[in-house]
Amino acid sequence: MSVDDIFEAVAAERLAIADQLQTLSAEQLAAPSLCEGWSVHHVAAHLTMPWAVSAPTMAMRVLRARSISRAIDGVTHELAKQSIAEIIDSLRANAHNRKHPPGLPRAPLTDLLVHGEDVRRPLGLHRAIPMSASRLALQFVTSGRDRGTYVPTSRLGGLRLVATDQDWAWGEGAQISGRSMSLLLAAMGRRVALPELNGAANLLEARL
């Protein structure tokens, strides 16, 4: 799949998330997401970070916080001061924004797929994720190209992941099988997806 195709998938997910956010009540927006300490509104705000925060600014925040995760959390809480209408408008206006970490064009797509589920699952909502998009994200998180910033390098070692809804598999060792999005969410540390997997899911659970 070409880079153009990847960013068309990114645009589709941003627009889908914006459309879904538009339908939510104030109570739903304030509900906890799957991200600890973040509401649905926080996750929505976080998705605007690629264009809302420059790379130099983010680097300074990381140095100041002495932690990537703490820096991201602080920036997210600041961005969440925007109204949901402003966040939705920003997602739509930047649907085709191609900003991404150097050499990692699949990173924004992975972020969108996982955070989209961080919002939907606690609210009992559903989106049929295109197989091509989930495949790209699975390829990214198993490639090791993120150098442990998305998935710790030790998390998937000695495991074989097998998708049951498309022709995709990766790794060697104890097998874990399930739907593509369930595999992706579990690989990204979302325990909610573990009961949806078959095989040696307990080995992955012990590493989260």
Sequence and secondary structure as in RCSB ss.txt:
>XXXX:A:sequence
MSVDDIFEAVAAERLAIADQLQTLSAEQLAAPSLCEGWSVHHVAAHLTMPWAVSAPTMAMRVLRARSISRAIDGV
THELAKQSIAEIIDSLRANAHNRKHPPGLPRAPLTDLLVHGEDVRRPLGLHRAIPMSASRLALQFVTSGRDRGTY
VPTSRLGGLRLVATDQDWAWGEGAQISGRSMSLLLAAMGRRVALPELNGAANLLEARL
>XXXX:A:secstr
  HHHHHHHHHHHHHHHHHHHHT  HHHHHSB SSTT BHHHHHHHTTHHHHS HHHHHHHHHHHTSHHHHHHHH
HHHHTTS HHHHHHHHHHTTT    STT TTHHHHHHHHHHHHHHHHHT      HHHHHHHHHHHHH TTTTSS
S TTSSTTEEEEESSSS EEESSEEEEE HHHHHHHHTT GGGGGG EESHHHHHTT 
